[in-house]
Amino acid sequence: MSPKKQEYVVGIDLGGTKIYAAVVDKKGHILGSARKRTKAELGFDMTIQRMATCVELAVAEAGVNMADILAVGVGSPGPLDLKKGRIIETPNLKWQDAPLKADLKKRLQRPVAIDNDGNVGLLGEYAYGAGHGSQDMVGLFIGTGIGGGVIINGRLLHGFNENAAELGHMILNPDGPLCGCRNHGCLEAFASRLAIEREIRQAIDGGVASRIFDGLDQPGAMLRSKRLSEAYGANDAAVVQAIERSATYVGYGVASLLNIFNPEVVVIGGGVVEAIGQPYVDIVQRVASQNVFKIALRNVRIVAAELKDDSAVLGAAELAWQKIAK
């Protein structure tokens, strides 16, 4: 008897700054991966091309063929039209009514499943990471923007129009800073990496000491998470102030989510959390616990994502496996 043919899927994490693709087996093992800058400013068609190239590079690194790939899952910024497989709009990528599913399927000649990037990040942690074994979870992923997701009784919450759990856009203060979604005072506008950078620049303009821009060829360039981590570790005053402000607002957001959903696990992830580590999560835990009904906190775990940069790509792979199973 000939050995059973191995089966794989590809998960894609489409972010505001990078595309990350990985070939994944049924046990959640990543066999090969590739990354590229998103370069959304070049247009949607070019991004589809870069996504496809990323998949091809990941497949090559895994040592398999595209014929071995059963399906592709994508975590994308939203809001999304899941029935039509289209991006309705993306505040950070500046696209509207973009046919993500159809165009990627045409380019790769494979079945494609899409969902909100926050949902797939949470799905990854649910299937393989910090939430494994739980049935009720909430996740917040702090990166260029803030994604989120909710799992109730083991199922992703999509809502009536399939765009539930845009947790980064809960409004904390209607008089707060302008968000990419064009509203004011969203959690994302207070706590994302872009918000952290804005706070750092404002603090420096106000006379707070900082060396984070020293040595940069382009002082106006976007700050990377690694540089934030190094500056935070060096106790850079402006950076510490901005990071702690971000974590504090996320803590307030988590308190509201605990009161609303009463999950067993709250997972905090994304590039900012990966860069800063447990000190960020500690602030979130403290602020949330001080601003929530105690019953909603009983036996609840507020933890850092275990899969780090792989949360969304493994969740997207799980999405692909689910598509095959239907």
C-alpha positions in Angstrom: 0.0 0.0 0.0 1.4 3.4 -1.0 1.8 5.9 1.8 -1.0 8.5 2.3 -0.4 11.7 0.5 0.5 14.6 2.9 -2.0 17.5 2.9 -1.3 21.1 3.7 -2.9 24.5 3.7 -1.5 28.0 3.5 -2.4 30.7 6.0 -1.9 34.4 5.2 -1.7 37.3 7.6 -2.4 40.5 5.6 -1.4 43.4 7.8 -1.0 47.1 7.4 2.8 46.9 7.0 3.5 43.2 6.2 2.2 40.1 4.4 3.1 36.8 6.2 2.3 33.5 4.6 3.0 30.0 5.9 2.5 26.4 4.8 0.8 24.5 7.7 0.0 20.8 8.3 -3.0 19.3 10.1 -1.2 19.5 13.5 -0.5 23.2 13.2 3.1 22.9 12.3 4.6 25.6 10.1 6.7 23.9 7.4 7.7 27.0 5.4 7.0 30.7 5.5 7.7 34.0 3.8 7.2 37.7 4.5 6.9 40.8 2.3 6.1 44.4 2.9 2.4 45.1 2.1 3.1 48.3 0.2 -0.6 49.1 0.1 0.1 52.5 -1.4 0.9 50.6 -4.7 -2.7 49.6 -5.0 -4.8 46.5 -4.3 -3.8 44.6 -7.4 -0.2 44.9 -6.6 -0.9 43.7 -3.0 -2.6 40.6 -4.4 0.4 39.9 -6.5 2.7 40.3 -3.5 0.5 38.0 -1.5 0.6 35.3 -4.2 4.4 35.7 -4.4 4.6 35.3 -0.7 2.6 32.0 -0.9 4.8 30.7 -3.6 8.0 31.5 -1.6 6.5 29.8 1.5 5.6 26.7 -0.5 9.1 26.5 -2.0 10.7 26.8 1.5 8.4 24.0 2.8 9.7 21.8 0.0 6.2 21.0 -1.3 4.3 21.9 -4.5 1.2 24.1 -5.0 -0.6 20.9 -6.0 -0.1 19.7 -2.3 -2.0 22.8 -1.0 -5.6 22.1 -0.4 -6.8 25.6 0.5 -5.7 29.1 1.5 -7.0 31.1 4.5 -6.5 34.8 4.9 -6.8 37.1 7.8 -7.5 40.6 6.5 -8.2 44.0 8.0 -11.9 44.8 7.7 -14.8 45.4 7.7 -15.4 42.5 5.3 -18.3 41.1 3.3 -17.8 37.4 4.1 -20.5 36.1 1.8 -19.0 37.9 -1.2 -15.4 37.6 0.0 -14.7 41.3 -0.4 -13.0 43.9 1.7 -15.7 46.6 2.4 -13.1 49.1 3.5 -9.8 49.2 5.4 -8.9 52.3 7.4 -5.2 51.6 7.3 -4.8 50.1 3.8 -7.2 52.7 2.2 -9.1 50.2 0.0 -12.8 50.0 -0.6 -14.9 47.2 -2.1 -11.8 45.1 -2.9 -12.5 41.5 -4.2 -9.9 39.8 -2.0 -11.2 36.2 -2.2 -11.9 36.1 -5.9 -8.7 37.8 -7.0 -6.5 35.6 -4.8 -8.3 32.5 -5.8 -7.8 33.4 -9.5 -4.1 34.0 -8.9 -3.4 30.9 -6.9 -6.0 28.5 -8.4 -6.9 27.3 -4.9 -10.0 27.6 -2.7 -9.7 30.7 -0.5 -11.4 31.5 2.8 -11.2 35.0 4.4 -12.0 36.5 7.8 -11.2 39.5 9.8 -7.6 39.6 11.0 -8.6 39.9 14.6 -10.8 36.8 14.3 -8.1 34.7 12.7 -5.6 35.8 15.3 -8.0 34.7 18.0 -8.7 31.5 16.2 -5.0 30.6 16.1 -4.7 31.1 19.8 -7.9 29.1 20.4 -6.8 26.2 18.3 -3.0 26.1 19.1 -2.1 28.7 21.7 -3.1 30.5 24.9 -6.8 29.7 24.6 -6.5 26.0 23.7 -9.1 24.0 25.6 -11.3 27.0 26.4 -14.8 27.7 24.9 -15.2 31.4 25.6 -12.4 33.8 24.6 -11.7 37.4 23.7 -8.6 38.7 21.9 -7.0 42.0 21.3 -4.1 42.4 18.9 -2.2 45.6 19.1 -0.2 46.4 16.0 -0.4 49.1 13.3 -4.1 49.2 14.2 -6.0 47.1 16.8 -7.7 43.9 15.8 -10.0 41.8 18.0 -12.1 38.7 18.1 -14.7 36.9 20.2 -15.3 33.2 20.5 -18.5 32.1 22.3 -19.2 28.4 22.9 -16.3 27.5 20.6 -17.5 29.5 17.7 -16.3 32.8 16.3 -18.8 35.6 16.8 -19.6 37.2 13.4 -22.9 38.9 14.2 -25.9 39.8 12.1 -23.9 41.5 9.3 -20.8 39.3 9.8 -18.7 42.1 11.2 -19.0 41.7 14.9 -15.9 42.1 17.2 -14.3 45.2 15.6 -13.0 45.7 19.2 -10.4 48.2 18.2 -13.1 50.6 17.3 -15.0 50.7 20.5 -15.2 54.4 21.4 -13.7 55.2 24.7 -13.9 59.0 24.4 -15.9 60.8 21.6 -13.6 63.8 22.1 -10.5 61.8 21.7 -8.0 61.6 18.8 -9.1 60.9 15.2 -9.0 57.3 14.3 -8.3 55.8 10.8 -12.0 54.8 10.7 -12.8 58.5 10.8 -14.5 58.4 14.2 -12.9 60.0 17.3 -11.7 58.3 20.4 -11.6 54.6 19.4 -9.4 52.3 21.4 -7.2 52.0 18.2 -6.7 55.8 18.2 -5.5 55.6 21.8 -3.5 52.4 21.9 -2.2 51.2 18.5 1.4 51.4 17.4 0.5 54.5 15.3 -1.1 56.0 18.4 2.0 55.2 20.5 4.2 56.9 17.8 1.9 60.0 17.8 2.1 60.2 21.6 5.9 59.9 21.6 6.2 62.8 19.1 3.8 65.0 21.0 5.7 64.2 24.3 9.0 65.2 22.6 7.5 68.4 21.3 6.4 69.1 24.8 9.9 68.8 26.2 9.9 65.1 27.4 13.4 63.5 27.0 13.8 60.9 24.3 16.5 59.5 22.1 14.3 57.1 20.0 14.8 59.1 16.8 18.6 59.4 17.2 20.4 57.9 14.4 17.4 57.4 12.1 18.2 58.3 8.5 14.6 59.6 8.2 13.4 61.1 11.4 9.8 61.1 10.1 9.9 57.3 9.3 7.6 54.9 11.1 9.0 53.5 14.3 9.4 49.7 14.3 8.4 47.5 17.2 12.0 46.5 17.8 13.1 50.1 18.2 10.2 50.7 20.6 11.3 47.7 22.6 14.9 48.8 22.9 13.9 52.3 23.9 11.4 51.0 26.5 14.1 48.8 27.9 16.4 51.8 28.1 13.8 53.6 30.1 13.4 56.3 27.4 10.9 58.7 29.1 8.7 59.6 26.1 8.5 55.9 25.0 7.7 54.6 28.5 5.0 57.2 28.9 3.4 56.4 25.5 3.6 52.6 26.0 2.1 52.8 29.5 -0.7 55.0 28.1 -1.4 52.5 25.4 -1.6 49.6 27.9 -3.8 51.6 30.2 -6.4 52.2 27.5 -6.3 48.6 26.5 -6.9 47.7 30.1 -10.0 49.9 30.1 -11.1 48.2 26.9 -10.6 44.7 28.4 -12.6 45.7 31.5 -15.6 46.5 29.2 -15.2 43.3 27.3 -15.1 41.3 30.5 -18.3 42.9 31.6 -20.0 42.3 28.2 -18.8 38.8 27.3 -17.5 37.2 30.5 -14.9 35.1 28.7 -12.7 32.5 30.3 -9.6 33.8 28.6 -8.5 37.2 27.3 -5.6 37.0 25.0 -3.5 40.2 24.4 -1.2 40.0 21.3 0.2 41.8 18.3 3.5 43.4 17.5 3.4 45.9 20.3 2.8 43.3 23.0 5.5 41.0 21.5 8.0 43.9 21.6 7.3 45.1 25.1 6.4 41.7 26.7 4.9 41.0 30.1 5.2 44.5 31.5 2.6 45.6 28.9 0.2 42.7 29.9 0.8 43.5 33.6 -0.6 47.0 33.1 -3.6 45.6 31.1 -4.3 43.1 33.9 -4.1 45.7 36.6 -6.3 48.3 34.9 -8.9 45.8 33.8 -9.1 44.3 37.3 -9.7 47.7 38.9 -12.5 48.6 36.5 -14.7 45.5 36.2 -17.4 43.7 38.1 -15.6 41.2 40.2 -17.8 38.3 39.2 -16.7 38.9 35.5 -13.1 38.5 36.6 -13.5 35.4 38.7 -11.1 32.6 37.4 -10.5 34.6 34.2 -7.0 34.6 32.7 -5.7 37.7 31.0 -2.6 36.5 29.2 -0.2 37.3 26.4 -0.7 35.5 23.1 1.5 32.4 23.0 1.9 32.2 19.2 3.3 35.7 18.9 3.7 36.6 15.2 2.2 33.2 14.2 -1.3 33.8 15.9 -3.0 35.2 12.7 -1.2 33.0 10.2 -2.1 29.8 12.1 -5.6 31.0 12.6 -5.8 31.7 8.9 -4.6 28.1 8.3 -7.3 26.8 10.7 -9.8 28.8 8.6 -8.6 27.0 5.5 -8.9 23.6 7.2 -12.5 24.5 8.2 -13.3 25.4 4.6 -12.1 22.0 3.5 -14.2 20.2 6.1 -17.4 21.9 5.1 
